[in-house]
Amino acid sequence: MPNPSDTLFKTLADPTRRAIFEQLCRKGEQTVGALTTQAGVSQPAVSKHLGVLKQAGLVRDRHEGRQTHYSAQLGALGPLIDWTSQMTGFWQSRFDHLEDLLKRMDQ
Amino acid sequence: MNTEATETLTVVVEREIPFPPEKIWRALTQPHLIEEWLMKSDFKPAVDHRFSFRADWGAVDCQVMAIEPNKTLSYTWAAHGLDSVVTWTLMPAGTGTLLRMEQSGFRPDQKQAFHGARFGWQKFFTGLEEVLARTD
């Protein structure tokens, strides 16, 4: 089972894929066709990227007739935000310990 | 403001400490002192030296990347499935020191992608903030 932040980093490290996700964040639900006109790559390529985004939980699809509509799932970004806040807390407390140590150390 | 810090996924902690850089440097580089404020380690101040930090919750695998005594120290930091680089910077400030810790995260196999897409990431996080500000 891959680490959730691992999957997120891998998924969003691709600039084209990230741009597609960004479009969905900005404009709300869209079809593959609409996303293709903005992505600058072919429709199969866009579909492939959407598949990877879906695997990572970053998008959700909804079928309506012959069309599939995609929407961004912002909640899936949690691990990215968690990583920064966890590490900030960790280093803040280490800085406190470091200051305590410096007070005890010889010059 | 360091541009790198705003262009990658980065944690920055900065603090003015009332001790000279030389003294802080010892605490950052001598294992018996490192252990007192950070974790147990087999750190050596030599570029490319591989070492680890050990705590009761697990270990962090590291490798020294750069050293400039009393000024800067950086090492890789691999833990919890995510690789990152920790960089310490010591700047004299009056009789004390401005100590800065910057941790930038990426996966090793994506170093290239991150490098090439740094601007993209910055734009992405700025865009994301805007989106989140609009969402209730």
gemmi code that builds the backbone of each chain (N, CA, C; Angstrom):
import gemmi

chains = {
    "A": [
        ("MET", (0.863, -1.204, 0.000), (0.000, 0.000, 0.000), (0.884, 1.233, 0.000)),
        ("PRO", (0.873, 2.008, -1.093), (1.748, 3.185, -1.122), (1.297, 4.257, -0.136)),
        ("ASN", (2.266, 4.991, 0.345), (2.013, 6.114, 1.235), (1.142, 7.149, 0.498)),
        ("PRO", (0.097, 7.712, 1.125), (-0.778, 8.655, 0.414), (-0.049, 9.887, -0.137)),
        ("SER", (0.908, 10.419, 0.620), (1.613, 11.613, 0.135), (2.508, 11.236, -1.050)),
        ("ASP", (3.029, 10.000, -1.002), (3.832, 9.453, -2.095), (3.053, 9.473, -3.405)),
        ("THR", (1.847, 8.944, -3.363), (0.983, 8.881, -4.539), (0.641, 10.285, -5.038)),
        ("LEU", (0.356, 11.177, -4.118), (0.001, 12.543, -4.495), (1.148, 13.243, -5.211)),
        ("PHE", (2.346, 13.099, -4.642), (3.517, 13.736, -5.244), (3.736, 13.223, -6.648)),
        ("LYS", (3.637, 11.893, -6.787), (3.858, 11.249, -8.068), (2.809, 11.733, -9.079)),
        ("THR", (1.572, 11.799, -8.642), (0.478, 12.187, -9.527), (0.604, 13.634, -9.977)),
        ("LEU", (0.927, 14.509, -9.064), (0.937, 15.942, -9.385), (2.286, 16.446, -9.891)),
        ("ALA", (3.285, 15.557, -9.932), (4.602, 15.993, -10.417), (4.595, 16.236, -11.926)),
        ("ASP", (3.639, 15.646, -12.633), (3.540, 15.843, -14.083), (2.828, 17.171, -14.369)),
        ("PRO", (3.506, 18.101, -15.065), (2.928, 19.431, -15.281), (1.598, 19.414, -16.040)),
        ("THR", (1.476, 18.540, -17.059), (0.224, 18.485, -17.826), (-0.926, 18.005, -16.949)),
        ("ARG", (-0.635, 16.975, -16.160), (-1.652, 16.418, -15.276), (-2.075, 17.446, -14.228)),
        ("ARG", (-1.069, 18.165, -13.734), (-1.357, 19.176, -12.713), (-2.218, 20.296, -13.311)),
        ("ALA", (-1.926, 20.635, -14.582), (-2.694, 21.691, -15.248), (-4.155, 21.270, -15.412)),
        ("ILE", (-4.372, 20.000, -15.733), (-5.743, 19.481, -15.878), (-6.471, 19.570, -14.532)),
        ("PHE", (-5.775, 19.170, -13.479), (-6.374, 19.219, -12.135), (-6.692, 20.666, -11.752)),
        ("GLU", (-5.779, 21.561, -12.114), (-5.968, 22.980, -11.812), (-7.202, 23.543, -12.514)),
        ("GLN", (-7.368, 23.138, -13.796), (-8.537, 23.559, -14.559), (-9.824, 23.156, -13.846)),
        ("LEU", (-9.831, 21.919, -13.356), (-11.025, 21.413, -12.674), (-11.267, 22.162, -11.356)),
        ("CYS", (-10.178, 22.546, -10.683), (-10.299, 23.316, -9.440), (-10.905, 24.686, -9.728)),
        ("ARG", (-10.436, 25.307, -10.817), (-10.857, 26.667, -11.141), (-12.256, 26.738, -11.724)),
        ("LYS", (-12.531, 25.806, -12.680), (-13.767, 25.943, -13.461), (-14.873, 24.983, -13.058)),
        ("GLY", (-14.584, 24.110, -12.094), (-15.607, 23.156, -11.694), (-15.697, 21.997, -12.666)),
        ("GLU", (-16.807, 21.269, -12.616), (-16.977, 20.049, -13.401), (-16.855, 20.293, -14.909)),
        ("GLN", (-16.109, 19.400, -15.598), (-15.939, 19.541, -17.048), (-15.863, 18.179, -17.726)),
        ("THR", (-16.147, 18.192, -19.045), (-16.046, 16.953, -19.820), (-14.613, 16.798, -20.338)),
        ("VAL", (-14.287, 15.572, -20.815), (-12.960, 15.311, -21.379), (-12.715, 16.237, -22.570)),
        ("GLY", (-13.767, 16.438, -23.372), (-13.651, 17.299, -24.552), (-13.258, 18.717, -24.187)),
        ("ALA", (-13.938, 19.274, -23.192), (-13.649, 20.645, -22.760), (-12.232, 20.744, -22.212)),
        ("LEU", (-11.818, 19.730, -21.473), (-10.462, 19.734, -20.904), (-9.400, 19.617, -21.994)),
        ("THR", (-9.716, 18.850, -23.043), (-8.765, 18.644, -24.139), (-8.469, 19.954, -24.874)),
        ("THR", (-9.492, 20.775, -25.101), (-9.266, 22.027, -25.833), (-8.307, 22.951, -25.072)),
        ("GLN", (-8.240, 22.811, -23.744), (-7.359, 23.678, -22.950), (-6.007, 23.036, -22.650)),
        ("ALA", (-5.939, 21.695, -22.746), (-4.738, 20.991, -22.276), (-3.560, 21.038, -23.251)),
        ("GLY", (-3.837, 21.175, -24.545), (-2.759, 21.196, -25.530), (-2.192, 19.808, -25.827)),
        ("VAL", (-2.886, 18.759, -25.405), (-2.513, 17.382, -25.763), (-3.762, 16.665, -26.272)),
        ("SER", (-3.582, 15.466, -26.848), (-4.703, 14.739, -27.448), (-5.716, 14.258, -26.416)),
        ("GLN", (-6.918, 13.964, -26.893), (-7.962, 13.493, -25.984), (-7.597, 12.186, -25.273)),
        ("PRO", (-6.993, 11.184, -26.001), (-6.573, 9.968, -25.273), (-5.575, 10.278, -24.149)),
        ("ALA", (-4.682, 11.249, -24.418), (-3.693, 11.626, -23.393), (-4.393, 12.236, -22.178)),
        ("VAL", (-5.378, 13.092, -22.439), (-6.129, 13.715, -21.340), (-6.859, 12.635, -20.532)),
        ("SER", (-7.489, 11.685, -21.265), (-8.210, 10.594, -20.583), (-7.274, 9.787, -19.688)),
        ("LYS", (-6.063, 9.549, -20.191), (-5.069, 8.792, -19.431), (-4.704, 9.545, -18.140)),
        ("HIS", (-4.469, 10.850, -18.280), (-4.147, 11.680, -17.108), (-5.295, 11.671, -16.100)),
        ("LEU", (-6.518, 11.745, -16.623), (-7.687, 11.737, -15.734), (-7.789, 10.420, -14.967)),
        ("GLY", (-7.404, 9.329, -15.647), (-7.403, 8.015, -15.001), (-6.445, 7.983, -13.819)),
        ("VAL", (-5.256, 8.562, -14.014), (-4.253, 8.601, -12.945), (-4.743, 9.491, -11.793)),
        ("LEU", (-5.344, 10.623, -12.146), (-5.884, 11.534, -11.126), (-6.997, 10.857, -10.317)),
        ("LYS", (-7.788, 10.054, -11.025), (-8.893, 9.345, -10.366), (-8.343, 8.299, -9.388)),
        ("GLN", (-7.305, 7.573, -9.839), (-6.645, 6.569, -8.984), (-6.162, 7.188, -7.675)),
        ("ALA", (-5.654, 8.426, -7.773), (-5.113, 9.119, -6.603), (-6.214, 9.778, -5.774)),
        ("GLY", (-7.461, 9.653, -6.246), (-8.586, 10.236, -5.514), (-8.733, 11.732, -5.729)),
        ("LEU", (-7.999, 12.271, -6.707), (-8.018, 13.721, -6.925), (-9.186, 14.193, -7.791)),
        ("VAL", (-9.743, 13.270, -8.595), (-10.942, 13.637, -9.369), (-12.009, 12.546, -9.232)),
        ("ARG", (-13.251, 12.950, -9.516), (-14.360, 11.998, -9.509), (-15.042, 12.096, -10.865)),
        ("ASP", (-15.523, 10.973, -11.400), (-16.225, 11.055, -12.683), (-17.706, 10.747, -12.524)),
        ("ARG", (-18.483, 11.338, -13.415), (-19.935, 11.170, -13.395), (-20.384, 10.966, -14.838)),
        ("HIS", (-21.052, 9.847, -15.102), (-21.487, 9.553, -16.472), (-22.878, 10.118, -16.707)),
        ("GLU", (-23.009, 10.787, -17.872), (-24.316, 11.334, -18.250), (-24.460, 11.102, -19.744)),
        ("GLY", (-25.307, 10.136, -20.112), (-25.418, 9.771, -21.520), (-24.083, 9.237, -22.010)),
        ("ARG", (-23.588, 9.819, -23.115), (-22.301, 9.366, -23.657), (-21.125, 10.179, -23.101)),
        ("GLN", (-21.465, 11.192, -22.329), (-20.433, 12.087, -21.795), (-20.012, 11.695, -20.377)),
        ("THR", (-18.725, 11.889, -20.097), (-18.246, 11.717, -18.722), (-17.795, 13.077, -18.209)),
        ("HIS", (-18.308, 13.454, -17.066), (-17.942, 14.737, -16.448), (-16.991, 14.482, -15.290)),
        ("TYR", (-15.950, 15.305, -15.233), (-14.966, 15.153, -14.158), (-15.001, 16.358, -13.222)),
        ("SER", (-14.803, 16.090, -11.919), (-14.699, 17.194, -10.961), (-13.550, 16.939, -9.981)),
        ("ALA", (-12.954, 18.037, -9.493), (-11.806, 17.946, -8.576), (-12.262, 17.590, -7.163)),
        ("GLN", (-11.452, 16.787, -6.499), (-11.736, 16.410, -5.112), (-10.644, 17.030, -4.224)),
        ("LEU", (-10.913, 18.243, -3.749), (-9.881, 18.973, -3.012), (-9.470, 18.293, -1.706)),
        ("GLY", (-10.384, 17.509, -1.137), (-10.078, 16.814, 0.119), (-8.874, 15.883, 0.007)),
        ("ALA", (-8.624, 15.383, -1.232), (-7.511, 14.443, -1.444), (-6.150, 15.109, -1.267)),
        ("LEU", (-6.119, 16.444, -1.258), (-4.853, 17.160, -1.085), (-4.393, 17.187, 0.367)),
        ("GLY", (-5.230, 16.665, 1.266), (-4.925, 16.679, 2.696), (-3.504, 16.282, 3.079)),
        ("PRO", (-3.014, 15.108, 2.590), (-1.670, 14.684, 2.990), (-0.570, 15.699, 2.673)),
        ("LEU", (-0.737, 16.443, 1.563), (0.269, 17.457, 1.219), (0.288, 18.557, 2.268)),
        ("ILE", (-0.890, 19.001, 2.652), (-1.012, 20.069, 3.644), (-0.567, 19.550, 5.013)),
        ("ASP", (-0.930, 18.289, 5.311), (-0.528, 17.676, 6.588), (0.986, 17.585, 6.724)),
        ("TRP", (1.658, 17.214, 5.625), (3.105, 17.045, 5.687), (3.765, 18.346, 6.122)),
        ("THR", (3.384, 19.464, 5.491), (4.005, 20.743, 5.844), (3.687, 21.149, 7.279)),
        ("SER", (2.447, 20.963, 7.719), (2.128, 21.406, 9.078), (2.784, 20.494, 10.120)),
        ("GLN", (2.867, 19.183, 9.812), (3.540, 18.262, 10.745), (5.015, 18.599, 10.890)),
        ("MET", (5.686, 18.820, 9.754), (7.116, 19.109, 9.802), (7.386, 20.460, 10.457)),
        ("THR", (6.521, 21.441, 10.231), (6.700, 22.743, 10.877), (6.640, 22.571, 12.397)),
        ("GLY", (5.666, 21.815, 12.882), (5.538, 21.561, 14.318), (6.757, 20.839, 14.875)),
        ("PHE", (7.221, 19.834, 14.116), (8.398, 19.066, 14.525), (9.607, 19.980, 14.701)),
        ("TRP", (9.886, 20.815, 13.684), (11.083, 21.671, 13.738), (10.955, 22.783, 14.773)),
        ("GLN", (9.752, 23.297, 14.973), (9.554, 24.327, 16.013), (9.974, 23.777, 17.376)),
        ("SER", (9.545, 22.542, 17.678), (9.869, 21.973, 18.992), (11.364, 21.640, 19.079)),
        ("ARG", (11.978, 21.235, 17.939), (13.427, 20.971, 17.952), (14.211, 22.252, 18.181)),
        ("PHE", (13.749, 23.361, 17.631), (14.403, 24.657, 17.863), (14.357, 24.984, 19.363)),
        ("ASP", (13.242, 24.685, 20.012), (13.127, 24.924, 21.471), (14.186, 24.118, 22.209)),
        ("HIS", (14.313, 22.829, 21.848), (15.302, 21.963, 22.500), (16.721, 22.451, 22.237)),
        ("LEU", (16.952, 22.909, 21.014), (18.275, 23.410, 20.644), (18.640, 24.624, 21.505)),
        ("GLU", (17.694, 25.527, 21.682), (17.943, 26.717, 22.512), (18.251, 26.330, 23.962)),
        ("ASP", (17.514, 25.351, 24.465), (17.770, 24.861, 25.839), (19.187, 24.307, 25.945)),
        ("LEU", (19.577, 23.518, 24.946), (20.911, 22.927, 24.946), (21.987, 24.009, 24.910)),
        ("LEU", (21.805, 25.027, 24.050), (22.800, 26.093, 23.905), (23.011, 26.828, 25.239)),
        ("LYS", (21.956, 26.968, 26.013), (22.054, 27.632, 27.327), (22.903, 26.809, 28.280)),
        ("ARG", (22.834, 25.472, 28.124), (23.586, 24.583, 29.023), (25.034, 24.379, 28.582)),
        ("MET", (25.313, 24.603, 27.302), (26.655, 24.332, 26.759), (27.689, 25.342, 27.212)),
        ("ASP", (28.963, 24.893, 27.231), (30.076, 25.813, 27.515), (30.239, 26.743, 26.316)),
        ("GLN", (30.813, 27.884, 26.531), (31.055, 28.821, 25.432), (32.033, 28.262, 24.418)),
    ],
    "B": [
        ("MET", (13.492, 37.217, 0.353), (12.900, 35.873, 0.395), (13.562, 34.986, -0.653)),
        ("ASN", (13.999, 33.825, -0.214), (14.602, 32.854, -1.113), (13.539, 32.362, -2.097)),
        ("THR", (13.827, 32.440, -3.396), (12.809, 32.043, -4.362), (12.550, 30.546, -4.324)),
        ("GLU", (13.610, 29.746, -4.066), (13.443, 28.294, -3.971), (12.337, 27.949, -2.978)),
        ("ALA", (12.320, 28.696, -1.879), (11.378, 28.392, -0.800), (9.928, 28.539, -1.241)),
        ("THR", (9.679, 29.467, -2.161), (8.301, 29.682, -2.572), (7.931, 28.802, -3.757)),
        ("GLU", (8.930, 28.188, -4.390), (8.649, 27.446, -5.617), (8.555, 25.940, -5.426)),
        ("THR", (8.922, 25.439, -4.260), (8.754, 24.012, -4.017), (7.932, 23.852, -2.742)),
        ("LEU", (7.567, 22.618, -2.441), (6.832, 22.357, -1.215), (7.836, 22.424, -0.067)),
        ("THR", (7.792, 23.494, 0.691), (8.863, 23.771, 1.630), (8.366, 24.172, 3.014)),
        ("VAL", (9.110, 23.717, 4.013), (8.851, 24.128, 5.392), (10.033, 24.991, 5.830)),
        ("VAL", (9.768, 26.172, 6.340), (10.835, 27.049, 6.807), (10.586, 27.426, 8.263)),
        ("VAL", (11.608, 27.211, 9.102), (11.532, 27.679, 10.483), (12.758, 28.554, 10.708)),
        ("GLU", (12.538, 29.759, 11.181), (13.612, 30.731, 11.322), (13.512, 31.349, 12.713)),
        ("ARG", (14.659, 31.494, 13.386), (14.611, 32.060, 14.725), (15.915, 32.795, 15.053)),
        ("GLU", (15.796, 33.924, 15.745), (16.991, 34.623, 16.207), (17.400, 34.013, 17.526)),
        ("ILE", (18.657, 33.578, 17.605), (19.139, 32.877, 18.784), (20.295, 33.671, 19.395)),
        ("PRO", (20.257, 33.933, 20.715), (21.259, 34.815, 21.332), (22.615, 34.156, 21.572)),
        ("PHE", (23.099, 33.401, 20.601), (24.418, 32.783, 20.704), (25.121, 32.920, 19.355)),
        ("PRO", (26.461, 32.981, 19.362), (27.184, 33.153, 18.101), (27.090, 31.917, 17.195)),
        ("PRO", (27.258, 32.096, 15.865), (27.152, 30.984, 14.910), (28.057, 29.802, 15.270)),
        ("GLU", (29.273, 30.080, 15.765), (30.244, 29.012, 16.059), (29.685, 28.025, 17.081)),
        ("LYS", (28.977, 28.572, 18.074), (28.435, 27.716, 19.123), (27.259, 26.875, 18.584)),
        ("ILE", (26.407, 27.516, 17.798), (25.267, 26.800, 17.207), (25.781, 25.712, 16.258)),
        ("TRP", (26.844, 26.047, 15.515), (27.435, 25.087, 14.569), (27.833, 23.790, 15.274)),
        ("ARG", (28.414, 23.918, 16.473), (28.802, 22.725, 17.239), (27.575, 21.879, 17.557)),
        ("ALA", (26.498, 22.532, 17.962), (25.272, 21.800, 18.304), (24.655, 21.117, 17.076)),
        ("LEU", (24.922, 21.689, 15.889), (24.361, 21.120, 14.647), (25.207, 19.985, 14.087)),
        ("THR", (26.480, 19.905, 14.494), (27.398, 18.976, 13.820), (28.085, 17.941, 14.715)),
        ("GLN", (27.971, 18.057, 16.047), (28.623, 17.073, 16.913), (27.579, 16.095, 17.449)),
        ("PRO", (27.731, 14.794, 17.086), (26.697, 13.808, 17.421), (26.232, 13.811, 18.876)),
        ("HIS", (27.162, 13.964, 19.842), (26.712, 13.925, 21.240), (25.847, 15.139, 21.571)),
        ("LEU", (26.012, 16.237, 20.826), (25.165, 17.418, 21.021), (23.876, 17.310, 20.195)),
        ("ILE", (24.006, 16.809, 18.963), (22.824, 16.634, 18.091), (21.777, 15.782, 18.815)),
        ("GLU", (22.279, 14.746, 19.480), (21.394, 13.816, 20.181), (20.548, 14.526, 21.248)),
        ("GLU", (21.113, 15.589, 21.836), (20.407, 16.273, 22.922), (19.210, 17.109, 22.479)),
        ("TRP", (19.214, 17.539, 21.221), (18.080, 18.377, 20.799), (17.314, 17.816, 19.605)),
        ("LEU", (17.985, 16.900, 18.834), (17.298, 16.386, 17.646), (17.069, 14.886, 17.783)),
        ("MET", (18.073, 14.094, 17.477), (17.964, 12.639, 17.585), (19.367, 12.054, 17.634)),
        ("LYS", (19.440, 10.767, 17.993), (20.712, 10.043, 17.944), (21.158, 9.968, 16.494)),
        ("SER", (22.457, 10.153, 16.240), (22.912, 10.042, 14.852), (24.387, 9.698, 14.773)),
        ("ASP", (24.805, 9.251, 13.595), (26.212, 8.985, 13.334), (26.710, 9.997, 12.293)),
        ("PHE", (26.246, 11.220, 12.456), (26.610, 12.311, 11.554), (28.115, 12.575, 11.574)),
        ("LYS", (28.677, 12.897, 10.399), (30.068, 13.367, 10.306), (30.066, 14.541, 9.344)),
        ("PRO", (30.781, 15.597, 9.650), (30.770, 16.764, 8.758), (31.615, 16.545, 7.509)),
        ("ALA", (31.177, 15.620, 6.658), (31.900, 15.332, 5.416), (30.889, 15.146, 4.294)),
        ("VAL", (31.105, 15.849, 3.189), (30.196, 15.760, 2.045), (30.108, 14.308, 1.561)),
        ("ASP", (28.903, 13.863, 1.242), (28.580, 12.504, 0.781), (28.481, 11.469, 1.907)),
        ("HIS", (28.843, 11.845, 3.141), (28.738, 10.896, 4.254), (27.270, 10.501, 4.463)),
        ("ARG", (27.030, 9.184, 4.513), (25.672, 8.688, 4.767), (25.511, 8.423, 6.251)),
        ("PHE", (24.405, 8.862, 6.805), (24.168, 8.663, 8.227), (22.665, 8.541, 8.463)),
        ("SER", (22.291, 8.297, 9.713), (20.860, 8.250, 9.995), (20.571, 8.890, 11.345)),
        ("PHE", (19.349, 9.354, 11.478), (18.850, 9.831, 12.758), (17.952, 8.727, 13.286)),
        ("ARG", (18.084, 8.399, 14.572), (17.247, 7.340, 15.127), (16.459, 7.835, 16.328)),
        ("ALA", (15.185, 7.480, 16.318), (14.326, 7.824, 17.448), (13.475, 6.605, 17.752)),
        ("ASP", (12.707, 6.645, 18.834), (11.892, 5.475, 19.173), (10.816, 5.207, 18.116)),
        ("TRP", (10.436, 6.249, 17.339), (9.407, 6.070, 16.313), (9.957, 5.602, 14.972)),
        ("GLY", (11.305, 5.524, 14.844), (11.868, 5.058, 13.580), (13.141, 5.780, 13.232)),
        ("ALA", (13.547, 5.640, 11.962), (14.814, 6.230, 11.547), (14.641, 7.130, 10.328)),
        ("VAL", (15.556, 8.070, 10.198), (15.591, 8.954, 9.037), (16.928, 8.716, 8.343)),
        ("ASP", (16.900, 8.383, 7.047), (18.145, 8.152, 6.312), (18.603, 9.448, 5.663)),
        ("CYS", (19.894, 9.726, 5.836), (20.416, 11.012, 5.381), (21.746, 10.876, 4.658)),
        ("GLN", (22.075, 11.921, 3.908), (23.398, 12.024, 3.287), (23.773, 13.502, 3.238)),
        ("VAL", (25.015, 13.776, 3.650), (25.468, 15.167, 3.676), (25.637, 15.679, 2.241)),
        ("MET", (25.067, 16.837, 1.952), (25.159, 17.411, 0.607), (26.157, 18.556, 0.533)),
        ("ALA", (26.128, 19.443, 1.510), (27.011, 20.614, 1.481), (27.331, 21.079, 2.880)),
        ("ILE", (28.564, 21.551, 3.048), (29.002, 22.058, 4.347), (29.858, 23.292, 4.146)),
        ("GLU", (29.535, 24.352, 4.868), (30.402, 25.527, 4.935), (30.422, 25.904, 6.404)),
        ("PRO", (31.516, 25.532, 7.127), (31.535, 25.684, 8.579), (31.033, 27.039, 9.076)),
        ("ASN", (30.183, 26.972, 10.074), (29.583, 28.142, 10.722), (28.614, 28.931, 9.839)),
        ("LYS", (28.370, 28.451, 8.618), (27.489, 29.189, 7.712), (26.311, 28.372, 7.206)),
        ("THR", (26.623, 27.210, 6.601), (25.519, 26.433, 6.040), (25.811, 24.930, 6.055)),
        ("LEU", (24.739, 24.161, 6.208), (24.840, 22.710, 6.241), (23.574, 22.160, 5.606)),
        ("SER", (23.729, 21.227, 4.657), (22.509, 20.607, 4.140), (22.693, 19.109, 3.983)),
        ("TYR", (21.611, 18.387, 4.245), (21.610, 16.941, 4.076), (20.252, 16.464, 3.598)),
        ("THR", (20.272, 15.314, 2.898), (19.002, 14.735, 2.471), (18.329, 14.133, 3.698)),
        ("TRP", (17.022, 13.985, 3.648), (16.231, 13.529, 4.791), (15.119, 12.652, 4.225)),
        ("ALA", (15.275, 11.327, 4.365), (14.278, 10.412, 3.815), (13.522, 9.722, 4.939)),
        ("ALA", (12.239, 9.962, 5.014), (11.392, 9.339, 6.030), (9.945, 9.381, 5.587)),
        ("HIS", (9.173, 8.405, 6.031), (7.740, 8.334, 5.737), (7.445, 8.363, 4.243)),
        ("GLY", (8.289, 7.695, 3.438), (8.015, 7.582, 2.009), (8.218, 8.848, 1.210)),
        ("LEU", (8.795, 9.854, 1.829), (9.006, 11.110, 1.114), (10.434, 11.584, 1.337)),
        ("ASP", (11.109, 11.889, 0.245), (12.475, 12.394, 0.362), (12.462, 13.906, 0.401)),
        ("SER", (13.393, 14.460, 1.161), (13.486, 15.909, 1.232), (14.919, 16.306, 1.516)),
        ("VAL", (15.179, 17.603, 1.456), (16.500, 18.136, 1.777), (16.337, 19.156, 2.885)),
        ("VAL", (17.163, 18.996, 3.929), (17.143, 19.941, 5.049), (18.374, 20.836, 4.926)),
        ("THR", (18.162, 22.124, 4.916), (19.283, 23.070, 4.808), (19.274, 24.038, 5.989)),
        ("TRP", (20.395, 24.077, 6.684), (20.564, 24.998, 7.810), (21.385, 26.183, 7.348)),
        ("THR", (20.964, 27.375, 7.704), (21.730, 28.573, 7.382), (21.910, 29.391, 8.648)),
        ("LEU", (23.160, 29.803, 8.923), (23.462, 30.598, 10.109), (23.947, 31.973, 9.660)),
        ("MET", (23.228, 33.007, 10.065), (23.624, 34.363, 9.688), (23.844, 35.187, 10.947)),
        ("PRO", (25.050, 35.796, 11.106), (25.285, 36.609, 12.293), (24.250, 37.728, 12.363)),
        ("ALA", (23.688, 37.958, 13.546), (22.700, 39.030, 13.747), (23.009, 39.680, 15.091)),
        ("GLY", (23.689, 40.818, 15.039), (24.113, 41.481, 16.272), (25.086, 40.580, 17.013)),
        ("THR", (24.801, 40.302, 18.296), (25.677, 39.405, 19.055), (25.214, 37.956, 18.922)),
        ("GLY", (24.085, 37.773, 18.271), (23.534, 36.431, 18.125), (23.555, 35.943, 16.687)),
        ("THR", (22.599, 35.070, 16.371), (22.558, 34.422, 15.051), (21.112, 34.279, 14.585)),
        ("LEU", (20.907, 34.505, 13.310), (19.609, 34.172, 12.732), (19.757, 32.762, 12.162)),
        ("LEU", (19.083, 31.818, 12.796), (19.172, 30.420, 12.377), (17.944, 30.066, 11.553)),
        ("ARG", (18.207, 29.518, 10.363), (17.108, 29.183, 9.457), (17.184, 27.717, 9.049)),
        ("MET", (16.069, 27.026, 9.120), (15.987, 25.634, 8.680), (14.977, 25.589, 7.543)),
        ("GLU", (15.405, 25.049, 6.412), (14.490, 24.937, 5.284), (14.436, 23.484, 4.856)),
        ("GLN", (13.248, 22.923, 4.784), (13.088, 21.540, 4.335), (12.228, 21.528, 3.084)),
        ("SER", (12.801, 21.024, 1.987), (12.059, 20.963, 0.727), (11.806, 19.515, 0.365)),
        ("GLY", (10.588, 19.206, 0.037), (10.227, 17.815, -0.209), (10.045, 17.456, -1.671)),
        ("PHE", (10.523, 16.290, -2.012), (10.263, 15.711, -3.328), (10.694, 14.258, -3.280)),
        ("ARG", (10.288, 13.468, -4.250), (10.760, 12.090, -4.353), (12.000, 12.087, -5.236)),
        ("PRO", (12.988, 11.225, -4.910), (14.244, 11.254, -5.666), (14.050, 11.058, -7.165)),
        ("ASP", (13.140, 10.163, -7.552), (12.943, 9.913, -8.984), (12.174, 11.053, -9.647)),
        ("GLN", (11.719, 12.000, -8.855), (10.988, 13.118, -9.433), (11.756, 14.419, -9.312)),
        ("LYS", (13.023, 14.299, -8.906), (13.844, 15.492, -8.744), (13.800, 16.318, -10.024)),
        ("GLN", (13.949, 15.602, -11.156), (13.941, 16.262, -12.451), (12.614, 16.972, -12.696)),
        ("ALA", (11.544, 16.256, -12.443), (10.212, 16.817, -12.665), (9.995, 18.045, -11.791)),
        ("PHE", (10.433, 17.940, -10.555), (10.250, 19.065, -9.642), (11.058, 20.253, -10.104)),
        ("HIS", (12.291, 19.948, -10.540), (13.166, 21.023, -10.969), (12.564, 21.740, -12.169)),
        ("GLY", (12.149, 20.944, -13.163), (11.594, 21.516, -14.378), (10.264, 22.219, -14.151)),
        ("ALA", (9.566, 21.797, -13.135), (8.216, 22.314, -12.924), (8.119, 23.226, -11.712)),
        ("ARG", (9.251, 23.722, -11.259), (9.214, 24.546, -10.046), (8.241, 25.700, -10.173)),
        ("PHE", (8.301, 26.362, -11.328), (7.398, 27.489, -11.514), (5.958, 27.002, -11.470)),
        ("GLY", (5.749, 25.835, -12.092), (4.413, 25.252, -12.104), (3.881, 24.984, -10.710)),
        ("TRP", (4.750, 24.470, -9.843), (4.306, 24.175, -8.477), (3.909, 25.441, -7.751)),
        ("GLN", (4.714, 26.484, -7.932), (4.411, 27.738, -7.251), (3.047, 28.245, -7.695)),
        ("LYS", (2.845, 28.217, -9.025), (1.589, 28.680, -9.590), (0.448, 27.825, -9.050)),
        ("PHE", (0.729, 26.535, -8.971), (-0.288, 25.605, -8.498), (-0.720, 25.934, -7.069)),
        ("PHE", (0.261, 26.146, -6.188), (-0.101, 26.408, -4.793), (-0.780, 27.764, -4.625)),
        ("THR", (-0.360, 28.743, -5.431), (-1.019, 30.047, -5.381), (-2.460, 29.892, -5.846)),
        ("GLY", (-2.618, 29.158, -6.958), (-3.949, 28.910, -7.497), (-4.828, 28.178, -6.509)),
        ("LEU", (-4.215, 27.230, -5.832), (-4.949, 26.418, -4.869), (-5.457, 27.274, -3.711)),
        ("GLU", (-4.595, 28.180, -3.244), (-5.006, 29.080, -2.159), (-6.227, 29.893, -2.568)),
        ("GLU", (-6.196, 30.382, -3.831), (-7.331, 31.163, -4.334), (-8.596, 30.319, -4.339)),
        ("VAL", (-8.443, 29.082, -4.825), (-9.600, 28.189, -4.900), (-10.142, 27.908, -3.504)),
        ("LEU", (-9.238, 27.597, -2.572), (-9.653, 27.258, -1.214), (-10.293, 28.456, -0.515)),
        ("ALA", (-9.830, 29.662, -0.866), (-10.388, 30.875, -0.261), (-11.841, 31.074, -0.697)),
        ("ARG", (-12.134, 30.598, -1.920), (-13.495, 30.748, -2.445), (-14.436, 29.667, -1.931)),
        ("THR", (-13.859, 28.533, -1.510), (-14.682, 27.409, -1.052), (-15.032, 27.606, 0.424)),
        ("ASP", (-16.275, 27.256, 0.800), (-16.582, 27.396, 2.231), (-16.384, 26.092, 2.960)),
    ],
}
model = gemmi.Model(1)
for chain_id, residues in chains.items():
    chain = gemmi.Chain(chain_id)
    for i, (resn, *xyz) in enumerate(residues, 1):
        res = gemmi.Residue()
        res.name, res.seqid = resn, gemmi.SeqId(i, " ")
        for name, pos in zip(("N", "CA", "C"), xyz):
            atom = gemmi.Atom()
            atom.name, atom.element = name, gemmi.Element(name[0])
            atom.pos, atom.b_iso = gemmi.Position(*pos), 0.0
            res.add_atom(atom)
        chain.add_residue(res)
    model.add_chain(chain)
structure = gemmi.Structure()
structure.add_model(model)
structure.setup_entities()
